Amino acid sequence: MSEAHVLPELKQIIGALLFVAQQPLTLAAVRRCLQQVAEAEGGAARDFARATEADLAAALEELKVELQTRKPGFHVAEVAHGFKLENDVNCGPWLRQLLEKGRDSRLSRPALETLAIIAYRQPCTRPEIEAVRGVAVDAIIHNLLELQLIRIAGRSPLPGRPWQYGTTQVFLEHFGLMSLEDLPGIEELRRMEEAQLRRRGPDAVGPPAEPAAAAPAEPDEELAEELAHAEAEGGEEDAAPGTPAPDAAAGGATEGEADAHEAAGAQA
C-alpha cells in the first residue's frame, strides 16, 4: 500500500466491505479482514488492524447516520447476526422493474405454509410436514431447497431414517430476521396448540412440547400470513446494492443432492 495515497476512513472501508459482501458481515469478520490486510500490506494498513470491535461499531454507527442523512437510496441493516446494505423500501417499485421481478417473486401460499411448518418444527421430516399439511410436499420441498430457504439438517432416528429439514441463513435474510427467536407468532402458536389439546380431551395432554416443536397439528394459515407479511416487508429490500446472488451451495443441499437424499430416504 503506497504511503502517497490518501487513506480512507474506517467507516469508508466498512461501507466498501458491506457493498461487495455476499452475506451479512459481523464486526468480527470486518476486524479479521483488517488484520489480514495489515499482515499482507504492512505500512499504514497496520493502523486499521489495531481497531477494536468497539471502534468498528462506532465507525459503523457513523456510516449509518451518514446514509440516513444523505439518503442515497440504501442503508445499513442488521440481519442474521450481521450487517448488510439494503435498498430503501420506498424504492422497491423501481428496483423490481429494473430487476424484472414480476408477480412470481413471492412465495406461493402452499410454499409459505410448508416453510412455516419447517421454521417452527425444525428439524422435521417430509412425512411430518405432509401429516400437518395433509398433501404431498415433494415438489415444494424441492423448490425451497433450490431457493436455499431450507437445507437438509440430518437424518431422523425414526424407522427408515428419513431426511430432516431446517431453515438457512438465506431464510433469515429473506424475511429480515436476526435469528429464529425473532420468528413471528410463537406465543400465538403455543396458544393454538393448547386449545387443540383441550378440544381433544385429557387423553391428548402429554408433556409440554419443546419451544422449537411448538406448532399446530393442522395447516397453520395464520403463520403463513405472518411469513407472507414478513416477506412483503423484506422483499422490497432484497436487492442490496452491489450484492450478487448467494452461491448455490450456501443454502445446504443442491437440487440434485436433494433429489438423491429424498430417494435414499425412501429406500432406507
Residue pairs with C-beta under 8 A, 6 or more apart in sequence:
1 41
1 42
1 43
1 44
1 45
3 43
3 44
7 44
7 47
8 16
9 59
10 48
10 51
10 55
10 56
10 59
11 59
11 60
11 62
11 63
11 66
13 34
13 48
14 30
14 56
14 59
14 60
14 63
15 63
15 85
17 25
17 30
17 33
18 25
18 76
18 83
18 84
18 85
19 85
19 241
19 242
19 243
20 242
20 243
21 84
21 243
22 243
22 244
22 246
22 247
23 80
23 82
23 84
23 169
23 173
23 246
23 250
24 78
24 79
24 80
24 81
24 82
24 83
24 84
24 173
25 82
25 83
25 84
26 81
26 82
26 83
27 53
27 56
27 57
27 60
27 83
28 53
29 82
30 56
31 51
31 52
31 53
31 56
34 45
34 48
34 49
34 51
35 49
37 45
37 48
37 49
38 45
38 46
38 48
38 49
39 49
51 59
60 76
60 83
63 76
64 75
64 76
67 74
67 75
67 76
68 75
71 88
73 87
73 88
73 91
73 241
74 85
74 86
74 87
74 88
74 240
74 241
75 85
75 86
75 88
76 83
76 84
76 85
76 86
77 83
77 84
77 85
77 86
77 176
77 237
78 178
79 172
79 173
79 176
79 177
79 178
80 169
80 172
80 173
80 177
80 178
80 179
81 178
81 179
84 173
84 240
84 243
85 240
85 241
85 242
85 243
86 237
86 238
86 240
87 95
87 236
87 237
87 239
87 240
87 241
88 237
89 233
89 236
89 237
91 236
92 235
92 236
92 237
95 101
95 236
95 239
96 102
96 105
99 239
105 235
106 228
106 231
106 232
106 235
107 115
107 227
107 228
107 231
109 224
109 228
110 133
110 135
110 137
110 140
111 140
111 143
111 144
112 224
112 227
112 228
112 231
113 133
113 219
113 220
113 221
113 223
113 224
114 129
114 133
114 137
114 140
114 141
114 144
115 144
115 149
115 150
115 167
115 171
115 227
116 220
116 223
116 224
116 226
116 227
117 124
117 129
117 132
117 133
117 215
117 219
117 220
118 124
118 129
118 144
118 150
118 165
118 166
118 167
119 167
119 171
119 180
119 183
119 227
120 183
120 186
120 189
120 212
120 213
120 214
120 215
120 220
120 223
121 128
121 129
121 132
121 212
121 213
121 215
122 153
122 164
122 165
122 166
122 167
122 212
123 153
123 154
123 156
123 164
123 165
123 166
124 164
124 165
125 156
125 158
125 162
125 163
125 164
125 165
126 137
126 138
126 141
126 162
126 163
126 165
126 262
126 265
127 162
129 137
129 141
129 165
130 136
130 137
132 215
132 216
132 217
132 218
132 219
132 220
133 219
134 219
138 262
141 150
141 165
141 258
141 262
142 255
142 258
142 259
144 150
145 151
145 152
145 251
145 252
145 253
145 254
145 255
145 258
146 255
146 258
147 170
147 251
148 168
148 170
148 246
148 248
148 250
148 251
148 252
149 167
149 168
149 170
149 171
149 174
149 251
150 165
150 166
150 167
150 168
150 171
150 251
150 252
151 165
151 166
151 167
151 168
151 251
151 252
151 253
152 163
152 164
152 165
152 252
152 253
152 257
152 258
152 261
153 164
153 165
153 166
153 252
154 163
154 164
155 161
155 162
155 163
155 164
155 265
156 162
156 163
156 164
160 265
160 268
161 265
161 268
162 265
162 268
163 261
163 262
163 264
163 265
167 180
168 250
168 251
168 252
169 250
169 251
170 246
170 250
170 251
171 177
172 178
172 179
172 180
173 234
173 238
174 231
174 234
174 235
174 238
175 227
175 230
175 231
175 234
176 230
176 233
176 234
176 237
177 183
177 230
180 212
184 223
184 226
184 227
184 229
184 230
185 222
185 223
185 226
186 211
186 214
188 222
189 214
189 215
189 216
189 220
189 223
190 214
192 216
192 220
192 222
193 209
193 214
193 215
193 216
193 217
196 216
196 217
196 218
197 204
197 205
215 223
216 223
248 254
253 261
